[in-house]
Amino acid sequence: MIDKIDRILLSMLQQDCTLSLQALADAVNLTTTPCWKRLKRLEDEGYIRGKVALLDPEKLGLGLTAFVLIKTQQHSSDWYCKFVSVVEAMPEVLGFWRMAGEYDYLIRVQVADMKRYDDFYKRLVNGIPGLSDVTSSFAMEQIKYTTALPITL
């Protein structure tokens, strides 16, 4: 179970994981040792899964975001395992969800341009038999994007 201090620490780390232990401890009125112990516990319990740098896709030449919706008639365990392993191995895939509703899967793809998306699309549909409908939508403008979860303090 996490308390208000843990939530404040997690919220602060979501905004800037490079904050020093001293800065975090000061913000929650702790000394560094108990603050470090809390952070270690939050990591050990899986609240903190990793620490990363968020990169700018435009500056890296990866300006096209595609959302791919997939329907399939295949629902066997073997097909699912193959499908998941193929999609997870594709470096262009930044997000992958099994859905409830009209479509079975949603994939978020980041590539340089339409040519690179077409290459991805061909690998996807040729690498996985049994896809009955693959629909793509392309982002024209990113209005909001965050990795920060809405933690209630």
Buried (B, 14 or more C-beta within 10 A) or exposed (E): EBEEBBBBBBBBBBEEEEBEBEEBBBBBEBEEEEBBEBBEEBEEEEBBEEEEEEEEBEEEEBBBBBBBBBBBEBEEEEBBEBBEEBBEEBEBBEEBEEEEEEBBBBBBBBBBEEEBBEEBBEBBEEBBEEBEEBEBEEBEEEEEEEEEEEBEE
